Amino acid sequence: MSILSRFAAYSDKPALIGVWGACTYGRLAGLVEEAGRALADLRLPGPAAVAVVGGHGPAAAAWLLALEATGHFAVPLSGNPAEHPARLAQVNAQWVVTADGLSWSLLPRIDEASAHPLFLRLKERGSAGLVLFTSGTSGRPKAMVQDFRRLLASYEGRHASRLPVLALLGFDHIGGLNTLFGCLASGSPLVVSASLTPSDVAAAIALHRVAVLPASPTFLNLLLVSGEAETRDLSSLRVITYGTEPMPESLLARLRAAFPRARFIQTFGTSETGITRAESPSQDSTFIRFDDPALEWKVVDDELWLRSRTQIDGYLDADNSRFTPDGWFRTGDRVELGPEGTLRVLGRMGELINVGGEKLMPAEVESVVLAVKGVRDCRVRGEPHALTGQTVVADVVAASSADQEALRAAVRNACRARLARHKVPTRVTFVPAVSGERLKKVR
């Protein structure tokens, strides 16, 4: 049963809760119909690329669903149109919808539809398209084109649920859309906080008794160090899912101590292949095991390769060499194989630090540093070195009460005790923040 066809059964239940109040599934269905009529009034000669700019909210969700139902190409973007001139140009967006809560405005942008082969292929299949962008941290963001109808169909088997879920991952991120579509398919209320600061997120969890929190390890660490987990009543949380980046074992232990009633579930997915079902052998483990008949995986030279039924058709404006001729996607994730078909993501292949021929991943060192008392956050990176090629540097965010020289010594001593010599940071620097940069990468 499609997502839209389920709305009638959930009619009086809240679908999206935010500063606009509570929008029921019945009201959301009405908004989808309104968006569909607005599209029909345009009398477009064929499928168009339509940017939906805003964030998680009733109007934005309605437009995504209306575009899929009518066979157009949806381009979800966060913020406002002025922030995205290059992305709008990349996809030849003909129309721009600016969504805010329950309302929207629809404005024309260009007349000519894109003649890109990926769009034409979707048109020939009679399907709708979804365009997402990579983070662009290593250069110009790549536009990824996916069969939107096929993606939504993957949610049709969801069971009904009443557990409130918080929208934390971005509206323009595969993880955020997975949260949105998963809630709409199951009839769960999706809670949208006033902002993504730890204070506003914690306030929304406490006010609406949120039961499920999908987040990144970076945000969960921010939630801990902000003190909100101690000062707010977050006892309603029953499930905390984490993904998008490696989870340090020391952070997972701190989180489990802070939320003893919550079940921690590691998730995995890429924008190119979609979110896949996975499970960890235990609550304490950072290894995962894929449990998804729609996914194939293998490890080639320590890199994870995936092939799935929900993967993108390709990049709109970039080289597609990360896809093999037989459909495998080279994720760029360096992994470690574990027992009984499990694996652990160590980080990105490009993050590998080479110290005189000895290789290491930053996440391993970060886990040790984060366990040192007085460390609020850290980032480990490689730095050029004349003799060894690279050396290890730890950027540390210290607690306000910490003696920095004593903390520097404690970090080095902890690393010497638990890590091989080449993994020990040769330099420990103190910085005001590192999480902001990470959050840009994972949203």
ChimeraX attribute file (.defattr): number of C-alpha atoms within 10 A of each C-alpha:
attribute: neighborCount
match mode: 1-to-1
recipient: residues
	/A:1	11
	/A:2	14
	/A:3	20
	/A:4	17
	/A:5	11
	/A:6	18
	/A:7	22
	/A:8	11
	/A:9	11
	/A:10	19
	/A:11	16
	/A:12	13
	/A:13	18
	/A:14	22
	/A:15	26
	/A:16	29
	/A:17	24
	/A:18	18
	/A:19	11
	/A:20	14
	/A:21	11
	/A:22	17
	/A:23	21
	/A:24	20
	/A:25	26
	/A:26	17
	/A:27	20
	/A:28	23
	/A:29	21
	/A:30	13
	/A:31	22
	/A:32	23
	/A:33	16
	/A:34	16
	/A:35	22
	/A:36	19
	/A:37	12
	/A:38	14
	/A:39	18
	/A:40	11
	/A:41	9
	/A:42	9
	/A:43	8
	/A:44	10
	/A:45	7
	/A:46	9
	/A:47	21
	/A:48	24
	/A:49	24
	/A:50	28
	/A:51	27
	/A:52	30
	/A:53	24
	/A:54	23
	/A:55	24
	/A:56	28
	/A:57	27
	/A:58	28
	/A:59	25
	/A:60	28
	/A:61	26
	/A:62	23
	/A:63	27
	/A:64	22
	/A:65	23
	/A:66	24
	/A:67	26
	/A:68	20
	/A:69	16
	/A:70	15
	/A:71	20
	/A:72	25
	/A:73	28
	/A:74	26
	/A:75	26
	/A:76	25
	/A:77	26
	/A:78	18
	/A:79	14
	/A:80	15
	/A:81	17
	/A:82	8
	/A:83	12
	/A:84	14
	/A:85	9
	/A:86	12
	/A:87	20
	/A:88	21
	/A:89	12
	/A:90	15
	/A:91	23
	/A:92	21
	/A:93	24
	/A:94	19
	/A:95	18
	/A:96	20
	/A:97	23
	/A:98	22
	/A:99	25
	/A:100	18
	/A:101	20
	/A:102	17
	/A:103	13
	/A:104	18
	/A:105	11
	/A:106	16
	/A:107	12
	/A:108	12
	/A:109	15
	/A:110	12
	/A:111	11
	/A:112	10
	/A:113	17
	/A:114	17
	/A:115	9
	/A:116	12
	/A:117	10
	/A:118	19
	/A:119	27
	/A:120	13
	/A:121	13
	/A:122	22
	/A:123	17
	/A:124	9
	/A:125	11
	/A:126	14
	/A:127	21
	/A:128	25
	/A:129	29
	/A:130	24
	/A:131	24
	/A:132	24
	/A:133	22
	/A:134	21
	/A:135	16
	/A:136	12
	/A:137	10
	/A:138	7
	/A:139	8
	/A:140	13
	/A:141	17
	/A:142	20
	/A:143	22
	/A:144	23
	/A:145	27
	/A:146	29
	/A:147	23
	/A:148	25
	/A:149	20
	/A:150	15
	/A:151	20
	/A:152	18
	/A:153	14
	/A:154	15
	/A:155	19
	/A:156	16
	/A:157	13
	/A:158	15
	/A:159	10
	/A:160	14
	/A:161	13
	/A:162	13
	/A:163	19
	/A:164	25
	/A:165	27
	/A:166	27
	/A:167	28
	/A:168	23
	/A:169	25
	/A:170	19
	/A:171	27
	/A:172	23
	/A:173	20
	/A:174	22
	/A:175	27
	/A:176	20
	/A:177	19
	/A:178	19
	/A:179	20
	/A:180	24
	/A:181	20
	/A:182	22
	/A:183	26
	/A:184	25
	/A:185	25
	/A:186	21
	/A:187	26
	/A:188	22
	/A:189	26
	/A:190	28
	/A:191	26
	/A:192	23
	/A:193	22
	/A:194	13
	/A:195	11
	/A:196	15
	/A:197	15
	/A:198	21
	/A:199	17
	/A:200	15
	/A:201	22
	/A:202	20
	/A:203	18
	/A:204	21
	/A:205	25
	/A:206	17
	/A:207	13
	/A:208	16
	/A:209	19
	/A:210	23
	/A:211	20
	/A:212	21
	/A:213	24
	/A:214	23
	/A:215	23
	/A:216	26
	/A:217	23
	/A:218	24
	/A:219	21
	/A:220	21
	/A:221	19
	/A:222	19
	/A:223	19
	/A:224	17
	/A:225	16
	/A:226	15
	/A:227	12
	/A:228	18
	/A:229	20
	/A:230	13
	/A:231	9
	/A:232	14
	/A:233	15
	/A:234	21
	/A:235	16
	/A:236	18
	/A:237	22
	/A:238	17
	/A:239	19
	/A:240	21
	/A:241	17
	/A:242	22
	/A:243	18
	/A:244	21
	/A:245	20
	/A:246	21
	/A:247	26
	/A:248	21
	/A:249	19
	/A:250	16
	/A:251	21
	/A:252	21
	/A:253	14
	/A:254	15
	/A:255	20
	/A:256	16
	/A:257	11
	/A:258	14
	/A:259	19
	/A:260	13
	/A:261	13
	/A:262	20
	/A:263	14
	/A:264	23
	/A:265	20
	/A:266	24
	/A:267	23
	/A:268	21
	/A:269	18
	/A:270	17
	/A:271	19
	/A:272	26
	/A:273	21
	/A:274	20
	/A:275	20
	/A:276	18
	/A:277	17
	/A:278	17
	/A:279	19
	/A:280	19
	/A:281	13
	/A:282	11
	/A:283	15
	/A:284	13
	/A:285	17
	/A:286	21
	/A:287	23
	/A:288	23
	/A:289	20
	/A:290	18
	/A:291	11
	/A:292	12
	/A:293	10
	/A:294	12
	/A:295	18
	/A:296	13
	/A:297	13
	/A:298	12
	/A:299	16
	/A:300	11
	/A:301	7
	/A:302	15
	/A:303	18
	/A:304	21
	/A:305	21
	/A:306	21
	/A:307	20
	/A:308	20
	/A:309	14
	/A:310	23
	/A:311	24
	/A:312	22
	/A:313	20
	/A:314	19
	/A:315	21
	/A:316	19
	/A:317	14
	/A:318	12
	/A:319	10
	/A:320	13
	/A:321	11
	/A:322	15
	/A:323	18
	/A:324	12
	/A:325	9
	/A:326	7
	/A:327	14
	/A:328	19
	/A:329	23
	/A:330	19
	/A:331	19
	/A:332	15
	/A:333	20
	/A:334	22
	/A:335	20
	/A:336	15
	/A:337	14
	/A:338	12
	/A:339	9
	/A:340	8
	/A:341	10
	/A:342	17
	/A:343	19
	/A:344	19
	/A:345	20
	/A:346	23
	/A:347	19
	/A:348	18
	/A:349	16
	/A:350	10
	/A:351	17
	/A:352	17
	/A:353	23
	/A:354	20
	/A:355	20
	/A:356	13
	/A:357	11
	/A:358	13
	/A:359	12
	/A:360	19
	/A:361	21
	/A:362	22
	/A:363	23
	/A:364	18
	/A:365	24
	/A:366	24
	/A:367	21
	/A:368	20
	/A:369	29
	/A:370	23
	/A:371	19
	/A:372	17
	/A:373	13
	/A:374	21
	/A:375	21
	/A:376	20
	/A:377	24
	/A:378	23
	/A:379	21
	/A:380	22
	/A:381	20
	/A:382	20
	/A:383	14
	/A:384	13
	/A:385	12
	/A:386	7
	/A:387	9
	/A:388	13
	/A:389	14
	/A:390	19
	/A:391	22
	/A:392	23
	/A:393	20
	/A:394	25
	/A:395	21
	/A:396	27
	/A:397	21
	/A:398	22
	/A:399	16
	/A:400	10
	/A:401	7
	/A:402	12
	/A:403	11
	/A:404	19
	/A:405	10
	/A:406	10
	/A:407	20
	/A:408	18
	/A:409	12
	/A:410	17
	/A:411	24
	/A:412	19
	/A:413	15
	/A:414	15
	/A:415	21
	/A:416	15
	/A:417	11
	/A:418	12
	/A:419	14
	/A:420	11
	/A:421	11
	/A:422	18
	/A:423	23
	/A:424	21
	/A:425	22
	/A:426	11
	/A:427	13
	/A:428	20
	/A:429	14
	/A:430	14
	/A:431	14
	/A:432	11
	/A:433	15
	/A:434	15
	/A:435	17
	/A:436	11
	/A:437	11
	/A:438	15
	/A:439	15
	/A:440	11
	/A:441	14
	/A:442	20
	/A:443	19
